[in-house]
Amino acid sequence: MKGMQKISRGSGFKGVLSYAFEGEKKQKGHGRLLGGNMASTGISSLAAEFRAIAARRPDIAKPVWHNSLRMPAGEDISDERWMAIGKSYLKRMGFDLKNTQFAFFKHDEEHMHLIVNRVLIDGTVFLGKQENLISTRVIGELEKAFKLTVTRGPSYTPEGKIVMPAKSGLKKAEIEMALRTQTKPARQVLQELVADALKGRPTTLQFLERLDAAGVRAVPNIASTGRMSGFAFEWEGVLLTGSQLGAAYKWAAIQKEIVYDEATDRAELARRQSEARDRRANEPAAGRSADAAPEPVGAAAATGGLDTADRSAAAADLGVGRGDRAAGAGAARDDSAARVAAGDGREAPGDRVGAAQGQERTAGDAGQRGEHIDGHQGDKRGEGQPDAADDRVPAGQRGATAQTGEPGESGRAQAVRILQEIGQVAVAHDEDLKVKAWRQQAAALGAPVYRLILKDGLRPLGKERAPPRIGLHKAGKPAPGYSADQVEALIPKLREFSGKGFDVYLTPVDPAHHYLVVQGLTPANLDGLRADGYVPALVQQSGKHDLRAVLKAPRESDREDEPSLADAVSLELNQRWGGQAPEDAGQGLPMAGFTRHGPVKKSALTVVLEALGALCMKTLARLKSLRLTSDEDAKKVALAQQSALNTGQSAAKFMSDIDAKVYRRHAAQFIGLTPDQVDLEVTKKMLMEGQSPGQVKAALRTSPSLAERHPDADRYVKEIVNKARKALDASAP
């Protein structure tokens, strides 16, 4: 649910009531009175009733208070719910409904207009402060309270302050240039490179050296007092401050990610600042003639040289703090309504008080302003007469605006429409790229079915969120699998989840083939893997230092130990060539075309580098070797069992040794974790392989130093099994 782009205040009730009943085109029945606490039901009678109370305070030039609430396109609710929402909204905005005149009007689309008298029945006045900011927060509260569709808006701290985004969004011109050139905007490149340079908590000098190596010039900002206040970052001629990149790039945030010593770092930072000043001073002489037109730098370069009006319109309509505005064509209509309620949209606080008392303006005065005599805006303007919003467009550009805009469209409405069209193109373009990437990935894997897994990519930044379910399945039952075409159809939905910070992983399910993933490869190690005879079916990359190769090989489905043999080959290859962190093990394969989030992944896009789809004969040969070894081991186990029984060794002792071997084999994959974490990962691994709870518990009881860590071992084992089950259920789509 959204509100008008700005809550309006006006001088005359008749104009806004006329709009509420008849719309801009004076159509009878366009709107209807939904409810309120007024006795009258017509335009003139309602206006007179409002004016009777407003006349108690002739010093108040603008007694009209007007806003509208709009549902998302295609979503509507009953009149009763609209009334309840409207009353709750006014109460939360600070109105005392028992002492306030108000009326609600429903238009034929999914929105309602609220017209309120700022002069209260007892003669006091509703003043209202920071109304647009408060309205944004109140609308978010109402969406939750009335279980409405939650629309995009800012987040708030417990103290009620807006939480600024870690990364600044792209501007209109940046989106246009990215679509036109098929290259990443400089703002996004800088965000990624600076984030990479902050990994691992470097010293200040290490941070600067990493940026230098990546082609980024960091310009310190040191005050005359010697206090460091932040950086500006330059890449390929575009200079942006940390604030322009987002809250995560301001000095307060960067200082938490680096080891900063003012005494040690002061000299180097001062040197870099001095160099930057000298460079800027010498640039005109070295780079261009004295009479050449200056090239845009900094923010101007980043926005592609947009004029001030375009930039301000884009910022106003896409800013985080302005969530209380309607979307699409509704924004233009609500903007018109705002001008109606305010008389001409530009009335100064010192305008004649007589308008508040219902006195009519002269025809000449109204004609100059493009209004009817009764106080509402006229349907037609004289040719060439600018709309109120046209003041934002430089005079030299008004002709172009008239040619490119829709008939009767205001400058602001046109800016909103253009930005929405660009946004729609950007979304369609992004979905198209994701579909193409998935088709490459699916063609290389060639599995009949895929399981999808969503993982909270922002979990290190706060409490881990439960992943949304993609498809429904009964508790305890395997998650549903999807064909390649079904996965493709889910991409818009997956894109929505990815936008909320969830990473998208997939697992190929194929009874005829193994898919062994070698993770955390470097380019050199990938070459070494190939030189050793392993031919990947798929090579993909998620970030600068995360290559993954998928080896595809036939499997013998009738062998019970086939999954464990494949795991053994995968472990060998990862230990020799890979370098994957334990936190990423066992999550599946990142889906191509999607971004991985969080402070480690740094919003890295997964791209397909090679998609051969070939079977790896070297992997098959290694599997065959392990199968023969396993068969020989099975014979040895049988002989050992018989020997143990013959010598009087207890069957329990023999089985305990077998359970210990099973535990150690799985635990070898999780080196570096704590013993309890290893127990949990081994349990999850065995449950995923289909081992019974009894087998899992028996293996867990052989965990090293279990009795020392947990005196009540049986209870601990049960808790670990239950925890592993819950984790697997939560990660299932």
KEVEX-120290 format. One line per 2 residues: number of its first residue (from 1); their letters; for each residue z, y, x of C-alpha. Coordinates in Angstrom, 1 decimal. Each point is the difference from the previous one (the first is absolute). Layout:
BEGIN
NUM> a> Z/Y/X  ...
//
This chain:
BEGIN
1> mk> 0.0/0.0/0.0  -0.9/3.5/1.3
3> gm> 0.6/3.6/-1.0  -2.2/3.1/0.1
5> qk> -0.8/1.2/3.5  2.4/2.8/-0.7
7> is> 2.5/0.7/-2.8  -1.2/3.2/-1.6
9> rg> 1.8/3.0/-1.5  -1.7/2.4/-2.4
11> sg> 0.4/3.0/-2.2  -1.5/-1.1/-3.3
13> fk> 0.7/-3.1/-2.1  -3.1/0.3/-2.2
15> gv> -2.4/-0.7/2.8  1.7/-3.1/1.3
17> ls> 0.5/-1.3/-3.5  -3.6/0.5/-0.8
19> ya> -0.9/-2.0/3.1  2.5/-2.8/-1.0
21> fe> -1.5/-0.3/-3.5  -3.7/0.6/0.7
23> ge> -0.7/-0.3/3.8  -2.2/2.2/2.0
25> kk> -3.0/-0.5/-2.3  1.8/0.9/-3.2
27> qk> -0.4/-3.4/-1.6  2.1/-0.6/-3.1
29> gh> 2.1/-3.1/0.4  -0.3/-0.1/3.8
31> gr> 3.8/-0.1/0.3  2.8/-0.8/-2.4
33> ll> 3.6/1.0/-0.3  2.0/-3.0/1.2
35> gg> 3.5/1.3/-0.6  2.7/2.5/1.1
37> nm> 2.6/2.0/-1.7  -2.2/2.7/-1.6
39> as> -0.2/0.5/-3.8  -3.6/1.2/0.0
41> tg> -3.1/-2.1/0.5  -3.0/2.5/0.4
43> is> -1.1/2.2/2.8  0.9/3.3/-1.4
45> sl> 3.3/-1.1/-1.6  1.1/-1.8/3.1
47> aa> -0.8/3.0/2.1  2.0/2.3/-2.3
49> ef> 3.0/-2.4/0.1  -0.1/-0.1/3.8
51> ra> -0.4/3.8/0.2  3.0/0.6/-2.3
53> ia> 2.3/-1.5/2.6  -1.9/1.5/3.0
55> ar> 0.5/3.4/-1.6  3.8/-0.3/0.7
57> rp> -0.9/0.7/3.7  -2.8/2.6/0.1
59> di> 0.7/0.3/3.8  -1.5/-3.5/0.5
61> ak> -3.8/0.5/0.6  -0.8/-3.7/0.1
63> pv> 2.0/-2.0/-2.5  -2.6/-2.9/-0.3
65> wh> 0.7/-3.1/2.1  -2.8/-2.6/0.0
67> ns> -0.7/-3.4/1.7  -1.8/-3.2/-0.9
69> lr> 0.8/-3.6/0.8  -2.9/-2.4/0.6
71> mp> -0.2/-3.8/0.2  -2.4/-1.8/2.3
73> ag> -3.6/-0.4/-1.3  -0.2/-2.6/-2.8
75> ed> 3.8/-0.2/-0.5  1.6/1.4/-3.1
77> is> 3.3/-0.5/-1.8  1.4/0.5/-3.5
79> de> 0.9/3.4/-1.5  3.7/-1.0/0.0
81> rw> 0.0/-0.8/3.7  -1.8/3.3/0.7
83> ma> 2.7/1.9/-1.9  2.8/-1.8/1.9
85> ig> -1.7/0.7/3.3  -0.6/3.6/-0.8
87> ks> 3.6/0.7/-1.1  1.4/-1.9/3.1
89> yl> -2.4/2.0/2.2  1.2/3.4/-1.3
91> kr> 3.7/-1.0/0.3  -0.5/-1.1/3.6
93> mg> -1.8/3.3/0.7  3.1/1.8/-1.2
95> fd> -0.7/1.0/-3.6  2.8/-0.2/-2.6
97> lk> -2.0/-1.4/-2.9  2.5/1.1/-2.7
99> nt> -0.4/3.6/1.2  -3.8/-0.1/0.7
101> qf> -3.2/0.3/-2.1  -2.6/-2.6/1.1
103> af> -3.1/-1.8/-1.4  -2.0/-2.9/1.2
105> fk> -3.7/-0.4/-0.5  -2.1/-3.2/0.5
107> hd> -3.6/0.4/1.1  -2.7/-2.7/-0.5
109> ee> 0.4/-1.3/3.5  3.1/-1.5/1.6
111> hm> 2.0/3.2/0.3  2.5/2.2/-1.8
113> hl> 0.6/3.8/0.2  3.5/1.4/0.0
115> iv> 0.4/3.7/-1.2  3.5/1.4/0.4
117> nr> 1.6/3.4/-0.6  1.8/1.3/3.1
119> vl> 2.1/2.3/-2.2  2.6/-2.2/-1.4
121> id> 1.4/0.2/-3.6  3.2/1.6/1.2
123> gt> -1.9/2.7/1.9  0.4/-1.3/3.5
125> vf> -3.0/-0.8/2.2  -1.1/-3.2/1.7
127> lg> -0.7/1.2/3.6  -1.0/-3.2/1.8
129> kq> -0.4/-0.3/3.7  -2.4/-2.2/2.1
131> en> -1.2/-1.4/-3.3  -3.2/-1.7/1.4
133> li> 2.0/-1.8/2.7  2.7/-1.1/-2.5
135> st> -2.7/-1.0/-2.5  -1.5/-2.4/2.6
137> rv> 3.4/-1.7/0.5  0.8/-0.1/-3.7
139> ig> -3.4/-1.6/-0.9  0.8/-2.7/2.6
141> el> 3.4/-0.7/-1.6  -1.6/-0.2/-3.5
143> ek> -2.6/-2.5/1.2  2.8/-2.3/1.0
145> af> 2.3/0.7/-2.9  -2.8/-0.6/-2.6
147> kl> -1.6/-2.8/2.0  -3.3/1.8/0.3
149> tv> -2.7/-0.5/2.6  1.3/1.5/3.2
151> tr> -2.6/2.5/1.3  -0.1/1.3/3.6
153> gp> 2.4/2.7/0.9  2.5/1.0/2.7
155> sy> 3.1/-2.0/1.0  3.4/1.7/0.1
157> tp> 3.1/-0.3/2.1  3.4/-0.6/-1.6
159> eg> 0.6/3.7/0.3  -3.2/0.7/-2.0
161> ki> -2.2/1.2/2.8  -3.6/-1.2/0.3
163> vm> -0.7/-2.6/2.6  -2.9/1.1/2.0
165> pa> -2.6/-2.6/0.9  0.1/-1.5/3.5
167> ks> -3.7/0.6/0.3  -1.9/3.0/-1.4
169> gl> -2.9/-1.0/-2.3  -3.6/0.9/0.7
171> kk> -1.5/3.3/-1.2  -3.1/0.3/-2.1
173> ae> -2.3/0.9/2.9  1.4/-2.8/2.1
175> ie> -0.8/-2.6/-2.7  -3.5/1.4/-0.4
177> ma> -0.7/-0.1/3.7  1.4/-3.5/0.3
179> lr> -2.3/-1.2/-2.8  -2.9/1.8/1.5
181> tq> 0.4/-1.1/3.6  1.7/-3.4/-0.6
183> tk> 2.6/1.0/2.6  3.8/0.4/-0.2
185> pa> 1.2/3.5/-0.5  1.7/1.6/3.0
187> rq> 3.3/0.3/-1.9  0.1/-3.8/-0.6
189> vl> -1.0/-0.8/3.6  2.7/2.3/1.4
191> qe> 2.6/-1.6/-2.3  -0.9/-3.4/1.2
193> lv> -0.2/0.9/3.7  3.3/1.9/0.0
195> ad> 1.7/-2.8/-1.9  -1.3/-2.5/2.7
197> al> 1.4/2.2/2.8  3.5/-0.1/-1.6
199> kg> 0.3/-3.8/0.0  2.9/-1.5/1.9
201> rp> 2.0/3.3/0.3  -1.7/1.4/3.1
203> tt> 1.3/2.8/2.1  -1.5/3.5/-0.6
205> lq> -2.2/-0.3/3.1  -1.2/-3.5/-1.0
207> fl> -0.8/1.3/-3.5  -2.1/2.8/1.5
209> er> -1.8/-2.4/2.4  -0.9/-2.4/-2.8
211> ld> -1.5/2.9/-1.9  -1.9/1.1/3.0
213> aa> -1.4/-3.5/0.5  -1.1/0.0/-3.7
215> gv> -1.8/3.3/0.3  2.6/2.0/-1.9
217> ra> 1.3/3.3/1.5  3.6/0.7/-1.0
219> vp> 0.9/3.7/0.1  3.7/0.7/0.0
221> ni> 1.5/2.9/-2.0  2.9/1.5/2.0
223> as> 1.8/3.1/-1.3  0.9/2.9/2.2
225> tg> 3.5/-1.3/0.0  -1.2/-3.2/1.6
227> rm> 0.5/-2.1/-3.1  -2.6/-2.7/-0.6
229> sg> -1.2/0.1/-3.6  -2.9/-2.5/-0.2
231> fa> -3.5/-0.8/1.0  -3.5/0.8/-1.1
233> fe> -2.6/-2.8/0.7  -3.7/0.5/0.9
235> we> -2.7/-2.6/-0.3  -3.7/0.7/0.5
237> gv> 0.4/3.7/-0.6  2.3/-0.3/-3.0
239> ll> 3.5/1.4/0.4  2.7/-0.9/-2.6
241> tg> 3.7/0.6/0.1  2.5/-2.7/-0.6
243> sq> 0.8/1.5/-3.4  -3.7/-0.2/-1.0
245> lg> 0.0/-3.7/0.9  3.1/-0.7/-2.1
247> aa> 3.7/-0.2/0.1  0.0/-3.0/2.4
249> yk> -1.7/2.2/2.6  2.4/3.0/0.0
251> wa> 2.2/0.4/3.0  3.1/-1.1/-1.9
253> ai> -1.6/-3.4/-0.7  -1.7/-0.4/3.3
255> qk> 3.2/0.8/1.9  1.5/-3.1/-1.7
257> ei> -2.8/-2.2/1.3  0.0/1.1/3.7
259> vy> 2.6/0.3/2.8  0.1/3.8/0.3
261> de> 2.1/1.6/2.8  -0.3/3.8/-0.2
263> at> 1.0/0.6/3.6  -2.4/-2.6/1.4
265> dr> -2.9/0.6/-2.3  0.1/3.9/-0.1
267> ae> -2.2/0.6/3.0  -2.8/-2.3/-1.1
269> la> 0.0/1.3/-3.5  -0.1/3.6/1.2
271> rr> -2.9/-0.8/2.3  -2.0/-1.6/-2.8
273> qs> 0.7/3.0/-2.2  -1.1/2.4/2.7
275> ea> -3.2/-2.0/0.6  -0.9/0.1/-3.7
277> rd> 0.4/3.8/-0.1  -2.2/0.5/3.1
279> rr> -2.6/-2.4/-1.4  -0.2/1.9/-3.3
281> an> -0.2/3.3/1.9  -3.0/-1.2/2.0
283> ep> -1.8/-1.9/-2.7  -2.2/2.9/-1.3
285> aa> -1.4/0.9/3.5  -0.6/-3.7/1.0
287> gr> -1.2/-1.3/-3.3  -2.2/2.6/-1.7
289> sa> -1.4/3.5/0.3  2.1/3.0/-1.0
291> da> -2.1/0.8/-3.0  -0.2/-3.6/-1.3
293> ap> 1.7/-0.8/-3.3  3.4/-1.6/0.6
295> ep> 0.2/-3.7/-0.7  2.7/-1.2/-2.4
297> vg> 3.0/-1.6/1.8  3.2/-1.5/-1.2
299> aa> 0.4/-0.3/-3.7  -3.3/1.8/-0.6
301> aa> -1.8/-2.7/2.0  1.9/-2.7/-1.8
303> tg> -1.1/1.2/-3.3  -3.6/0.4/1.0
305> gl> 0.0/3.8/-0.3  1.0/0.2/-3.7
307> dt> 0.6/3.5/-1.3  3.5/1.0/-1.0
309> ad> -0.6/-0.3/-3.7  -1.2/-3.6/0.3
311> rs> 2.9/-1.0/2.3  2.6/1.6/-2.3
313> aa> -1.5/-1.6/-3.1  0.0/-3.4/1.7
315> aa> 3.5/0.4/1.3  1.3/1.1/-3.4
317> dl> -1.6/-2.9/-1.9  0.8/-2.7/2.5
319> gv> 3.5/1.1/1.3  3.0/-2.3/-0.2
321> gr> 2.2/2.4/-1.9  -2.4/0.7/-2.8
323> gd> 0.0/-3.2/-1.9  0.6/1.7/-3.4
325> ra> -3.7/0.6/-0.8  -2.5/-1.7/-2.3
327> ag> -3.0/-1.8/1.5  -3.7/0.2/-0.6
329> ag> -1.4/2.1/-2.7  3.4/0.3/-1.5
331> aa> 1.1/2.2/2.9  -2.7/2.5/-0.9
333> rd> 1.1/0.0/-3.6  3.6/0.4/0.9
335> ds> -0.9/2.9/2.4  -1.8/1.7/-2.9
337> aa> 3.1/-0.6/-2.2  2.2/1.6/2.7
339> rv> -2.2/3.1/-0.1  0.1/0.1/-3.8
341> aa> 3.8/-0.1/0.0  0.2/2.7/2.6
343> gd> -2.4/2.4/-1.7  -2.7/0.3/2.6
345> gr> 1.6/-2.1/2.8  0.7/3.0/2.2
347> ea> 2.6/2.1/-1.9  2.3/1.7/2.3
349> pg> 3.8/0.1/-0.6  -0.3/3.7/-0.8
351> dr> -2.6/-0.4/-2.8  0.7/1.6/-3.4
353> vg> 3.0/-1.4/-1.7  -1.7/0.6/-3.4
355> aa> -1.9/-3.3/0.3  3.3/-1.9/-0.2
357> qg> 0.8/1.7/-3.3  -3.3/-1.0/-1.6
359> qe> -1.7/3.4/0.4  -3.8/-0.4/0.2
361> rt> -1.9/1.4/3.0  -2.9/2.2/-0.5
363> ag> -3.5/-1.5/-0.4  -1.1/1.8/3.2
365> da> 2.9/-1.4/2.1  -0.6/-3.5/-1.3
367> gq> -3.7/0.2/0.5  0.5/1.0/3.6
369> rg> 2.1/-3.1/0.6  -2.3/-2.3/-1.9
371> eh> 2.4/-0.6/-2.8  0.1/0.2/-3.8
373> id> 2.1/2.7/-1.5  2.5/-2.6/-1.3
375> gh> 1.1/-0.8/3.6  -1.8/-3.2/0.9
377> qg> -2.8/-0.4/2.4  -3.5/0.5/-1.3
379> dk> -2.5/-2.9/-0.2  -2.7/1.9/1.8
381> rg> -0.1/2.3/3.0  -2.5/2.6/0.8
383> eg> -2.7/-1.1/2.4  1.2/0.2/3.6
385> qp> 3.6/0.7/-1.1  2.2/-2.2/2.3
387> da> 2.5/-2.5/-1.2  3.6/0.7/1.0
389> ad> -0.2/-2.8/2.6  -3.1/1.5/1.5
391> dr> 2.2/2.5/1.9  0.6/-2.8/2.5
393> vp> -3.7/-0.3/0.8  -1.4/2.5/2.6
395> ag> -2.5/2.4/-1.7  -2.8/-1.2/2.2
397> qr> 0.4/-3.6/-1.3  0.3/0.6/-3.7
399> ga> -3.7/-0.5/-0.5  0.1/-3.4/1.6
401> ta> 3.0/-0.9/-2.0  -1.8/0.8/-3.2
403> qt> -3.0/-2.1/1.0  2.0/-3.1/1.0
405> ge> 2.7/0.1/-2.7  -0.1/-1.3/-3.6
407> pg> -0.7/2.5/-2.7  3.1/2.1/-0.7
409> es> 1.9/-1.8/2.8  2.7/2.1/1.8
411> gr> 0.2/0.2/3.8  3.2/-2.1/0.0
413> aq> -1.3/-2.5/-2.5  -3.1/-0.4/2.1
415> av> 2.1/-0.5/3.1  2.0/-2.7/-1.8
417> ri> -3.1/-1.7/-1.2  -1.7/0.0/3.4
419> lq> 3.1/-1.4/1.7  0.3/-2.7/-2.7
421> ei> -3.7/-1.0/0.5  0.5/-0.2/3.7
423> gq> 3.1/-2.1/-0.5  -1.9/-2.3/-2.3
425> va> -2.7/-0.4/2.6  2.5/-0.6/2.7
427> va> 1.8/-2.7/-2.0  -3.3/-1.7/-0.9
429> hd> -1.1/0.2/3.6  3.3/-1.4/1.2
431> ed> -0.2/-2.9/-2.4  -3.6/-0.7/1.0
433> lk> 1.0/-0.2/3.7  2.9/-2.4/-0.9
435> vk> -2.4/-2.2/-2.0  -2.4/-0.1/2.9
437> aw> 2.8/-0.9/2.5  1.3/-2.7/-2.3
439> rq> -3.4/-1.6/-0.4  -0.4/-0.2/3.8
441> qa> 3.5/-1.5/0.3  -0.6/-2.5/-2.8
443> aa> -3.4/-1.0/1.3  1.5/-0.8/3.4
445> lg> 3.0/-2.0/-1.4  -2.0/-1.8/-2.7
447> ap> 3.2/-1.3/-1.8  -0.3/-1.1/-3.7
449> vy> 3.3/1.7/-0.9  2.2/2.8/1.4
451> rl> 3.7/0.8/-0.5  0.9/3.7/0.0
453> il> 3.3/1.3/1.4  1.4/3.5/-0.3
455> kd> 2.5/1.1/2.6  2.0/3.3/0.0
457> gl> -1.5/1.8/3.0  2.5/2.8/-0.2
459> rp> 3.1/-2.3/0.1  1.2/1.3/3.4
461> lg> 0.2/3.5/-1.5  2.5/-1.0/-2.7
463> ke> 1.0/-2.8/-2.3  -2.7/-2.6/-0.4
465> ra> -1.7/0.1/-3.4  -0.9/-3.1/-2.0
467> pp> -3.7/-0.5/0.1  -1.9/0.3/-3.3
469> ri> -1.5/-3.1/-1.4  -3.8/-0.3/0.0
471> gl> -0.1/-3.0/-2.4  2.5/-1.7/-2.1
473> hk> 1.4/-3.5/0.8  3.1/-2.0/-1.0
475> ag> 3.0/0.0/2.2  -0.1/-2.9/2.5
477> kp> -3.7/-0.4/-0.4  -2.6/0.8/2.7
479> ap> -1.5/3.5/-0.2  -3.5/0.0/-1.5
481> gy> -3.0/0.0/2.3  -3.0/2.2/-0.4
483> sa> -3.7/-0.6/0.7  -1.8/2.5/2.3
485> dq> -1.5/1.7/-3.1  3.4/0.2/-1.7
487> ve> 1.5/1.6/3.1  -2.9/2.5/0.0
489> al> 0.7/0.9/-3.7  3.7/0.6/1.0
491> ip> -0.9/2.5/2.7  0.6/3.2/-2.2
493> kl> 3.5/-1.4/-0.9  0.7/-1.0/3.6
495> re> -1.1/3.5/1.1  2.6/1.5/-2.4
497> fs> 2.8/-2.2/1.5  -1.1/0.9/3.5
499> gk> 0.2/3.7/-0.9  3.7/-0.7/-0.9
501> gf> 0.7/-1.3/3.5  -0.5/-3.8/-0.5
503> dv> -2.0/-1.9/2.6  -2.5/-2.5/-1.3
505> yl> -0.2/-3.5/1.6  -2.0/-3.1/-0.9
507> tp> 0.2/-3.7/0.8  -3.2/-2.2/-0.3
509> vd> 0.8/-3.2/-1.9  -2.5/-2.7/0.9
511> pa> 0.7/-3.8/-0.2  -3.0/-0.6/2.4
513> hh> 0.8/2.5/2.8  2.7/1.5/2.1
515> yl> 0.2/3.7/0.7  1.9/0.7/3.2
517> vv> 0.8/3.7/0.7  0.5/1.2/3.6
519> qg> 1.8/3.3/-0.4  0.7/3.0/2.2
521> lt> -3.0/-0.6/2.3  -1.1/2.6/2.5
523> pa> -3.7/0.3/0.8  0.5/-1.8/3.3
525> nl> 1.9/-2.9/-1.7  -2.7/-0.3/-2.6
527> dg> -2.6/-0.4/2.7  2.3/-2.6/1.7
529> lr> 0.3/-1.9/-3.3  -3.8/-0.2/-0.3
531> ad> -0.4/-1.0/3.6  2.3/-2.9/-0.7
533> gy> -2.5/-1.2/-2.5  1.6/1.2/-3.3
535> vp> -2.6/1.7/-2.3  1.6/2.2/-2.7
537> al> -1.3/-0.1/-3.6  1.4/3.5/-0.4
539> vq> 1.3/2.8/2.2  1.7/3.0/-1.6
541> qs> 2.0/2.9/1.2  3.0/1.8/-1.5
543> gk> 0.8/2.9/2.3  -0.7/0.6/3.7
545> hd> 2.0/-2.9/1.4  -0.2/-2.6/-2.8
547> lr> -3.1/-2.3/0.2  0.1/-3.3/-2.0
549> av> -2.3/-3.0/0.4  -0.3/-2.6/-2.7
551> lk> -1.1/-3.5/1.1  -1.4/-2.3/-2.7
553> ap> 0.0/-3.8/0.5  -0.3/-3.1/-2.3
555> re> 3.2/-1.7/-1.1  1.0/-3.5/-0.9
557> sd> 1.6/0.5/-3.4  1.4/-3.5/-0.3
559> re> 2.4/0.4/3.0  3.6/1.1/-0.8
561> de> 0.4/1.6/3.4  -3.2/1.9/-0.1
563> ps> 1.6/3.4/-0.8  2.5/-0.4/2.8
565> la> -2.7/-0.9/2.5  -2.0/3.1/-0.9
567> da> 3.2/2.1/0.4  0.4/-1.5/3.4
569> vs> -3.6/1.0/1.1  0.6/3.5/-1.4
571> le> 3.3/0.3/1.9  -1.8/-1.1/3.2
573> ln> -2.7/2.6/-0.4  2.3/2.8/-0.9
575> qr> 2.3/-0.7/2.9  -2.9/0.0/2.4
577> wg> -2.2/2.8/-1.3  1.8/1.8/-2.8
579> gq> 2.9/2.5/0.0  1.0/0.3/-3.7
581> ap> 3.5/1.4/-0.8  2.2/-2.5/-1.9
583> ed> 0.2/2.4/-3.0  -3.7/-0.5/-0.7
585> ag> -0.1/-3.7/0.4  -0.7/-2.1/-3.1
587> qg> -1.0/2.9/-2.3  -3.6/-1.0/-0.2
589> lp> -3.1/1.8/1.0  -0.3/3.8/-0.6
591> ma> -2.7/0.7/-2.6  -3.0/1.8/1.5
593> gf> -0.5/3.5/-1.2  3.6/0.7/-0.7
595> tr> 2.6/2.0/1.9  3.2/-1.4/1.5
597> hg> 2.9/2.3/-0.3  3.4/0.7/1.6
599> pv> 1.1/1.5/3.4  -1.3/-3.0/2.0
601> kk> -3.4/-0.3/-1.7  -0.5/3.7/-0.3
603> sa> -2.4/-0.2/-2.9  -2.5/-2.1/1.9
605> lt> -3.2/-1.0/-1.9  -1.0/-3.7/0.2
607> vv> -3.7/-0.3/1.0  -2.2/-3.0/0.6
609> le> -1.5/-0.1/3.5  -1.7/-3.4/-0.1
611> al> -0.8/-2.3/-3.0  -1.7/-3.1/1.3
613> ga> 1.5/-2.5/-2.4  -0.5/-2.8/2.6
615> lc> 2.1/-3.1/0.3  1.9/-0.2/3.3
617> mk> -0.7/-3.3/1.7  2.6/0.6/2.7
619> tl> 2.6/0.4/-2.6  -1.1/-3.2/-1.7
621> ar> 0.1/-1.9/3.4  3.6/1.3/0.6
623> lk> 1.0/-1.2/-3.5  -1.5/-3.4/0.6
625> sl> 1.9/-0.3/3.2  3.3/0.9/-1.7
627> rl> -0.8/-2.5/-2.8  -0.3/-2.8/2.5
629> ts> 3.2/1.1/1.7  1.7/0.1/-3.3
631> de> -1.1/-3.5/-0.9  1.2/-1.3/3.3
633> da> 3.3/1.9/-0.5  0.3/-1.6/-3.4
635> kk> -0.3/-3.4/1.5  2.6/0.9/2.7
637> va> 2.3/1.2/-2.8  -0.3/-3.2/-1.9
639> la> 0.7/-2.0/3.2  2.9/2.2/0.8
641> qq> 1.4/-0.3/-3.5  -0.2/-3.8/0.2
643> sa> 1.6/0.1/3.5  2.7/2.2/-1.3
645> ln> 0.8/-2.3/-2.8  -0.1/-3.0/2.3
647> tg> 2.5/1.6/2.4  2.3/1.1/-2.9
649> qs> -0.9/3.6/0.1  0.8/1.6/-3.4
651> aa> -2.9/0.9/-2.2  1.8/3.4/-0.7
653> kf> -0.1/0.8/3.7  -3.6/-0.9/0.2
655> ms> -0.9/2.2/-2.9  2.0/2.8/1.4
657> di> -2.0/0.0/3.1  -3.2/0.1/-2.0
659> da> 1.3/2.9/-2.0  0.9/1.9/3.2
661> kv> -3.6/-0.5/1.3  -1.4/1.4/-3.2
663> yr> 2.3/3.0/0.2  -0.8/0.7/3.6
665> rh> -3.8/-0.3/-0.6  0.2/2.7/-2.7
667> aa> 2.5/2.2/1.8  -2.3/0.3/3.0
669> qf> -2.1/2.3/-2.0  2.7/2.6/-0.5
671> ig> 1.2/0.7/3.6  1.8/3.3/0.2
673> lt> 1.7/-0.1/-3.3  3.8/-0.5/-0.5
675> pd> 1.1/-3.6/-0.8  0.6/0.9/-3.7
677> qv> -3.5/1.6/-0.2  -1.5/-3.1/1.6
679> dl> 1.8/-2.2/-2.6  -1.5/2.1/-2.8
681> ev> -3.5/0.0/1.4  0.1/-3.8/0.6
683> tk> 1.2/-0.6/-3.5  -2.8/2.1/-1.5
685> km> -2.6/-1.7/2.2  1.2/-3.5/-1.1
687> lm> 0.1/0.9/-3.7  -3.5/1.5/0.2
689> eg> -1.1/-3.4/1.5  1.3/-1.8/-3.0
691> qs> 3.1/-1.5/1.7  2.7/-1.0/-2.5
693> pg> 3.3/1.9/-0.1  1.8/-3.0/1.4
695> qv> -2.3/-0.2/3.0  0.4/3.7/0.6
697> ka> 3.8/-0.1/-0.2  0.1/-3.0/2.4
699> al> -2.1/1.9/2.6  2.1/3.1/-0.4
701> rt> 3.2/-1.9/0.8  -1.4/-0.6/3.5
703> sp> -0.3/3.7/0.7  1.6/0.7/3.4
705> sl> 3.7/1.2/-0.1  0.0/-0.1/-3.8
707> ae> 3.7/-1.0/-0.2  1.0/2.9/2.3
709> rh> -2.0/2.5/-1.9  0.9/-1.2/-3.5
711> pd> 3.2/-2.1/-0.4  -1.1/-1.0/-3.6
713> ad> -3.4/-1.4/1.1  -0.8/-1.6/-3.4
715> ry> 0.5/3.3/-1.9  -2.1/1.9/2.6
717> vk> -2.8/-2.5/-0.2  -0.1/0.3/-3.8
719> ei> -0.1/3.8/0.2  -2.8/0.0/2.5
721> vn> -2.1/-2.3/-2.2  0.6/2.2/-3.1
723> ka> -0.8/3.2/2.0  -3.3/-1.5/1.3
725> rk> -1.0/-1.0/-3.5  0.6/3.5/-1.3
727> al> -2.0/1.5/2.9  -2.9/-2.3/-0.7
729> da> 0.0/0.8/-3.7  0.2/3.8/0.7
731> sa> -3.0/-0.2/2.4  -2.1/-2.0/-2.5
733> p> -2.5/2.2/-1.9
//
